[in-house]
């Protein structure tokens, strides 16, 4: 089964990311806010084989925030 960016718990629409990341939404509609780092995805092809890919859970709908629970804090990324 292939992994898709829309189904990953770490994926966030770039437009919903905090500044300055959301400024990249036109060129990269998806971002990855995972346990290791924050990345604006110019291509989602790597999501298909990503070792950090985890299925999104149903509770990530209402009340869901950026970053996803368990993700790195923004000040931890340099």
Residue, then its C-alpha position, 0 to 999 in steps of 0.5 A: x500500500x502506498x503512503x500519501x501525503x494527505x493520509x500522513x499525521x505529519x502533513x500540514x497544508x503549507x498555508x496553515x503553517x506559521x510564519x514564515x512557512x506559509x509564504x511558500x504555499x504557492x510553490x509547495x502546498x504541503x509541509x511535513x512537521x515531523x519528529x525530526x524537522x519541519x520541511x516545506x515539500x516541493x514534491x510529495x513523492x518522498x512520502x510514498x517511501x518515508x520511514x516516518x510516515x504514520x497514518x492520520x487518526x480521525x481525531x486530527x479533524x476538529x480541534x487539530x492544531x499545528x504542529x501535530x501533537x508530538x511534533x518538534x517545537x518550532x524553536x527547536x528547528x534552526 
